[in-house]
Amino acid sequence: MNVHDWLANLPFSDPESSCRIVEISFNQGSRKDFYRNTSLHHWDKGEIVAVEGISGFDVGTISLTGELVRIQLKKKGVKEDNPDIKKVLRRATDNDINKWKETKAREKDVLIRSRAMARQLKVDLKMAEVEIQADGRKATFFYIADDRVDFRELIKLYATEFKVRVEMKQIGARQEAGKVGGIGSCGRELCCATWLTDFKSVNTQAARYQNLSINQTKLSGQCGRLKCCLNYELDTYLDALQYFPDDAEVLEVTKGRAFLIKKDIFRNIMWYTMPESTKHYPVSIDEVKKIKLQNRQGIKPDALETVEVTTGKPKEIEPEFVDVVGQISLRSLEKNSQKRRTKERGQQNQNRKPQNRNQQGNQQQGNQQQREPQQRGPQQGNPQNRSQQPPQQRPPQKRPPQNRPRQSPPPESTNN
């Protein structure tokens, strides 16, 4: 149950006159209570604090501060100077939080055990929830019962079994659904689990005023009772129905009787039907009053003057068949098909290129392998022929002339 503090960021001219009471939620918002802030510390929403409990202390989360607390006090009829309002002790320490978590972990086992004990004593009640105080000295048992239940013996067993001070509180089916929580048929979180605290009685007459079909499965909430939201717009419907005639359920016409089906408060139209046909006739309020006055005088009109009902939705125009033979050219389709073909051919050519390259490489390797045995000759290719025939002598190779340096002839001797 969260409330948006829309006054949190607004400055006040006199901070001392601000509300010294804060709203604290327990057990994930299923229970809320008011506590007085006696210290000079300003608490913010979401802080975990330790507050006064029954013969001990309890731990909760601050859910609302400031001027909105005064509005809540006024709404619930609680005076700001009430001496019964308990105090905020301190900010929760680590020891407080650890003890608080330990007691919260016990609640599920205590709930299961309490249900078994109530079943053994044959007490006609349903245990909905168990809330244990943070210090573990007190436990509150929330139960549902149709009739008055004598649970004095059950309280004694609970006290001896769980070693706590026991308090029993009776709640209704709507409050149980709020404690459990869930998602409604509208897709949002349940109103009883978020903001709704006052549960008013709801009956099927509220659905009839709003022209809703009396379907128990659709009109019931998760608690098994009629939905609380049926009362939200009931006053608006009741105000609008004041302008409709009360005694107009049946109208007399020459064709027979017209019976009232429903009243449309948004268009100020009353819908009628004839027993001989299944057609619905929308008739304005003035026309209904006029026909009713004529019936009192013994006059029956020839027919009902209906009103044309218009909706805000645009009418869908149905396509008509038109002969367009010879008007539509297929050139655009042909161009698209040609483009598609050329594109496919280009992709095929790109895929073929690497294949051709691989084939050419394989062919070159095969040609080289074929050339080698041809150069060697048919006898060299077969190893048996090599052993049978004598080896052939290779022709002498001519060496290339070497370029040696020329030596000059020796000088001739002359005898003079």
C-alpha positions in Angstrom: 0.0 0.0 0.0 2.0 2.9 -1.3 1.0 6.6 -1.3 2.8 9.1 -3.4 3.9 12.1 -1.3 3.3 15.0 -3.8 4.2 17.6 -1.1 7.6 16.1 -0.2 9.6 18.6 -2.3 7.6 21.7 -1.5 9.3 24.1 1.1 7.2 25.3 4.0 7.4 28.8 5.5 7.3 27.5 9.1 9.0 24.1 9.5 8.1 24.0 13.2 4.4 23.8 12.4 4.8 20.7 10.3 3.2 17.5 11.4 5.2 15.6 14.0 3.4 12.3 13.3 4.6 9.8 10.7 2.8 6.8 9.2 4.6 3.5 9.4 3.8 0.3 7.5 4.3 -3.2 8.8 4.4 -6.6 7.1 5.0 -5.2 3.5 2.2 -2.7 3.8 -0.6 -5.0 5.0 -0.9 -3.0 8.2 -0.3 0.7 8.9 -0.3 2.8 12.0 0.6 6.3 13.2 3.5 7.1 15.5 4.8 10.3 17.1 8.2 11.7 16.2 9.5 13.1 19.5 13.1 13.6 18.3 14.4 16.5 16.2 15.4 14.2 13.4 13.5 14.5 10.1 12.5 11.0 8.8 12.2 10.3 5.1 10.0 7.8 3.4 11.5 4.3 3.2 13.6 4.4 6.4 13.5 1.5 8.8 12.8 2.6 12.4 12.2 0.9 15.7 8.9 1.9 17.4 7.1 1.2 20.7 5.4 -2.2 20.8 3.4 -4.2 23.4 6.0 -4.8 26.2 8.8 -4.4 23.7 9.6 -2.8 20.3 8.7 -3.4 16.7 10.3 -2.6 13.4 8.6 -0.9 10.5 9.1 1.2 7.4 8.1 4.9 7.2 5.5 5.2 4.4 4.2 8.8 4.8 5.5 12.0 6.3 4.6 15.7 6.3 1.3 17.3 5.7 -0.2 14.3 4.0 -0.2 12.6 7.4 -2.6 15.2 8.7 -5.0 14.5 5.8 -4.9 10.8 6.7 -5.5 11.5 10.4 -8.5 13.6 9.5 -9.8 10.9 7.1 -9.6 8.2 9.8 -10.8 10.5 12.6 -7.6 10.5 14.7 -6.6 13.6 16.6 -3.1 14.8 16.3 -2.7 15.4 20.0 -4.1 12.0 21.0 -2.0 10.7 23.9 -2.5 7.0 22.8 -0.3 7.5 19.8 2.9 5.6 20.4 6.4 7.0 19.8 9.2 6.4 17.3 12.2 5.1 19.4 15.2 5.2 17.1 16.6 4.3 13.7 16.7 0.5 13.5 20.2 -0.9 14.3 21.8 -4.0 12.8 20.7 -6.0 15.8 17.1 -4.9 15.4 17.1 -5.7 11.7 18.6 -9.2 12.3 16.1 -10.0 15.0 13.3 -8.7 12.9 14.3 -11.0 10.0 14.5 -14.0 12.3 11.0 -13.4 13.6 9.6 -12.9 10.1 11.2 -16.2 9.0 9.2 -17.9 11.8 5.8 -16.6 10.7 5.3 -19.3 7.9 5.9 -22.2 10.3 3.8 -20.7 13.0 0.9 -20.2 10.5 1.1 -23.9 9.4 1.2 -25.1 13.0 -1.7 -22.9 14.1 -3.9 -24.2 11.3 -3.2 -27.8 12.4 -4.0 -27.0 16.0 -7.2 -25.3 15.1 -8.2 -28.3 13.1 -7.5 -30.7 16.0 -9.7 -28.7 18.3 -12.4 -28.5 15.5 -12.7 -24.8 15.7 -14.7 -23.4 12.7 -12.3 -20.7 11.5 -9.7 -20.1 8.8 -6.3 -18.8 9.8 -5.3 -16.2 7.2 -2.1 -14.6 8.4 0.3 -14.5 11.4 2.3 -11.4 12.3 4.9 -11.6 15.0 6.4 -8.6 16.7 10.1 -7.8 15.9 11.2 -8.7 19.4 9.3 -12.0 19.3 7.1 -11.3 22.4 3.7 -10.9 20.7 1.9 -12.6 17.8 -1.2 -11.5 16.1 -3.4 -14.1 14.4 -5.8 -12.9 11.7 -8.6 -15.3 11.0 -11.8 -15.6 9.0 -15.1 -17.0 10.4 -18.7 -16.8 9.4 -20.1 -17.0 12.9 -18.9 -16.2 16.3 -16.2 -18.6 17.5 -15.1 -19.6 21.0 -11.3 -19.8 20.8 -10.4 -19.4 24.4 -8.9 -22.9 24.6 -7.1 -22.3 21.3 -5.4 -19.1 22.7 -4.0 -21.1 25.6 -2.6 -23.7 23.3 -1.0 -21.0 21.1 0.6 -19.3 24.1 2.1 -22.5 25.5 3.2 -23.7 22.0 4.8 -20.5 20.6 5.8 -18.8 23.9 4.3 -15.5 22.9 1.5 -13.2 23.8 -1.5 -14.0 21.5 -3.9 -11.6 20.0 -6.8 -12.7 17.7 -8.2 -10.4 15.0 -11.2 -11.3 12.8 -11.0 -10.0 9.2 -13.2 -10.4 6.1 -12.7 -12.0 2.8 -11.9 -8.7 1.1 -9.2 -7.9 3.7 -7.7 -11.4 3.2 -7.4 -10.7 -0.5 -5.7 -7.4 0.3 -3.2 -9.2 2.5 -2.5 -11.9 -0.1 -2.4 -9.4 -3.1 -2.7 -10.1 -6.8 -3.6 -8.7 -10.2 -7.2 -7.9 -11.0 -9.1 -8.5 -14.3 -8.2 -4.9 -15.3 -4.5 -5.8 -15.4 -3.6 -3.6 -12.4 -2.8 -4.5 -8.8 -5.8 -5.1 -6.5 -7.3 -2.0 -5.0 -7.6 -3.6 -1.6 -3.8 -4.3 -1.7 -2.8 -0.8 -2.7 -5.0 2.0 -1.5 -8.5 0.8 -0.6 -9.1 0.6 3.2 -12.9 1.2 3.5 -14.8 -1.8 2.3 -18.4 -0.9 1.5 -21.1 -3.4 0.7 -21.7 -4.2 -3.0 -24.9 -5.8 -4.4 -26.1 -6.8 -7.8 -28.4 -3.8 -8.0 -25.2 -1.7 -8.7 -24.6 -3.9 -11.8 -28.2 -3.5 -13.0 -28.0 0.3 -12.8 -24.9 0.2 -15.0 -26.5 -2.2 -17.6 -24.0 -5.0 -16.8 -24.9 -8.6 -17.4 -25.5 -10.5 -14.1 -22.6 -13.0 -14.5 -21.3 -14.1 -11.2 -17.9 -15.1 -12.5 -17.3 -11.8 -14.2 -18.6 -9.6 -11.4 -16.7 -11.5 -8.6 -13.2 -10.6 -7.5 -10.4 -12.8 -6.1 -12.1 -12.7 -2.7 -15.2 -14.4 -4.1 -17.4 -11.4 -3.4 -18.7 -8.7 -5.8 -16.0 -6.4 -7.1 -15.5 -3.2 -5.1 -15.1 -1.2 -8.3 -18.8 -1.6 -9.1 -19.4 1.2 -6.6 -16.9 3.6 -8.2 -19.2 5.0 -11.0 -22.5 4.1 -9.4 -23.2 7.7 -8.2 -22.7 9.0 -11.8 -25.1 6.5 -13.2 -27.7 7.3 -10.5 -27.4 11.0 -11.3 -27.9 10.4 -15.0 -30.9 8.1 -14.5 -32.8 10.8 -12.8 -33.7 12.3 -16.2 -35.1 9.0 -17.5 -38.8 8.1 -17.0 -39.4 5.5 -14.3 -42.6 3.8 -15.6 -41.5 3.3 -19.2 -40.8 -0.5 -19.2 -43.6 -1.1 -21.7 -45.0 1.1 -24.5 -48.2 0.4 -26.4 -48.1 0.8 -30.2 -50.5 -0.5 -33.0 -48.2 -3.4 -33.8 -48.1 -4.6 -30.2 -46.1 -3.9 -27.0 -42.5 -2.6 -26.9 -40.4 -3.8 -24.0 -37.5 -1.9 -22.5 -34.1 -3.6 -22.8 -31.6 -1.0 -21.5 -30.9 2.7 -20.9 -28.0 4.4 -22.5 -27.0 7.4 -20.2 -24.3 8.6 -22.6 -26.6 9.1 -25.6 -29.9 9.6 -23.6 -31.5 6.8 -25.5 -33.8 3.9 -24.4 -33.7 0.7 -26.3 -36.9 -1.3 -27.0 -37.7 -4.5 -28.7 -40.9 -6.0 -30.2 -42.0 -9.6 -29.5 -42.5 -10.3 -33.2 -38.9 -9.3 -34.3 -35.5 -9.4 -32.8 -34.6 -5.9 -33.9 -33.7 -3.3 -31.3 -35.3 0.2 -31.6 -33.4 3.2 -30.1 -35.9 5.8 -28.9 -35.1 9.2 -27.4 -36.3 10.2 -23.9 -38.7 12.9 -25.2 -40.3 10.4 -27.6 -40.7 7.9 -24.8 -42.4 10.5 -22.6 -44.7 11.5 -25.5 -45.7 7.9 -26.2 -46.3 7.2 -22.5 -48.6 10.3 -22.3 -50.5 9.0 -25.4 -50.9 5.6 -23.8 -52.5 7.2 -20.7 -55.0 8.9 -23.0 -55.8 5.6 -24.7 -54.0 6.5 -28.0 -51.5 4.0 -29.6 -49.1 5.5 -32.1 -48.5 3.7 -35.4 -44.7 2.9 -34.7 -41.8 3.9 -32.7 -39.8 6.8 -34.0 -36.2 5.6 -33.8 -33.1 7.7 -33.5 -30.1 7.3 -35.7 -27.2 6.1 -33.6 -23.9 7.3 -34.7 -20.5 6.0 -33.5 -17.2 7.9 -33.4 -15.5 5.1 -35.3 -15.1 5.8 -39.1 -17.1 3.5 -41.3 -15.0 1.0 -43.2 -15.6 1.3 -47.0 -15.9 -2.1 -48.6 -13.9 -2.3 -51.9 -16.1 -2.6 -55.0 -15.3 -4.8 -58.0 -14.1 -2.8 -61.0 -13.3 -4.2 -64.4 -9.7 -3.1 -65.0 -8.9 -5.3 -68.0 -6.6 -3.4 -70.4 -5.9 -0.6 -67.9 -3.1 -2.2 -65.9 0.3 -2.7 -67.7 2.6 -5.5 -66.9 5.8 -3.7 -67.8 6.7 -3.0 -64.3 6.3 -6.7 -63.4 8.4 -7.6 -66.5 11.1 -5.1 -65.4 11.2 -6.6 -61.9 11.5 -10.1 -63.3 14.3 -9.1 -65.7 16.2 -7.4 -62.8 15.8 -10.6 -60.7 17.0 -12.8 -63.5 20.1 -10.6 -64.2 20.8 -10.6 -60.5 20.6 -14.4 -60.3 22.8 -14.8 -63.3 25.5 -12.5 -61.8 25.4 -14.6 -58.6 25.8 -17.8 -60.6 28.7 -16.4 -62.5 30.4 -15.4 -59.3 30.0 -18.9 -57.9 31.3 -20.4 -61.1 34.6 -18.4 -61.2 36.3 -20.1 -58.2 35.1 -23.5 -59.5 36.7 -22.8 -62.9 39.9 -21.8 -61.2 40.0 -25.0 -59.3 39.3 -27.1 -62.4 42.1 -25.3 -64.4 44.6 -25.9 -61.6 43.6 -29.6 -61.5 44.0 -29.8 -65.3 47.5 -28.2 -65.2 48.6 -30.7 -62.6 47.3 -33.6 -64.7 49.0 -32.3 -67.9 52.3 -32.1 -66.0 51.9 -35.7 -64.8 51.2 -36.9 -68.3 54.2 -35.0 -69.8 56.7 -36.6 -67.4 56.3 -40.3 -68.6 56.3 -39.1 -72.2 59.7 -37.5 -71.8 61.0 -40.5 -70.0 59.8 -42.9 -72.8 57.7 -46.0 -72.7 60.6 -48.2 -71.5 61.4 -46.0 -68.6 57.9 -45.8 -67.4 57.7 -49.6 -66.9 60.2 -51.0 -64.3 60.2 -54.5 -66.0 61.5 -53.1 -69.3 64.3 -51.4 -67.4 65.7 -54.8 -66.2 65.4 -56.5 -69.6 67.0 -53.9 -71.9 70.6 -52.7 -71.4 71.1 -49.2 -70.3 71.6 -46.7 -73.1 74.8 -44.6 -73.2 74.3 -41.0 -73.0 75.9 -38.9 -75.8 78.9 -37.0 -74.7 78.0 -33.5 -73.6 80.0 -30.7 -75.2 81.4 -28.4 -72.6 81.0 -24.8 -73.4 84.3 -23.1 -74.2 85.9 -21.5 -71.4 87.2 -18.0 -71.8 90.8 -18.2 -70.7 93.1 -15.2 -70.8 95.4 -15.3 -73.8 99.2 -15.4 -73.0 101.4 -13.1 -75.0 104.2 -14.9 -77.0 107.7 -14.7 -75.6 109.9 -12.0 -77.1 112.3 -13.1 -79.8 116.0 -12.8 -79.0 118.2 -10.8 -81.4 121.9 -11.3 -81.7 123.5 -8.3 -82.9 
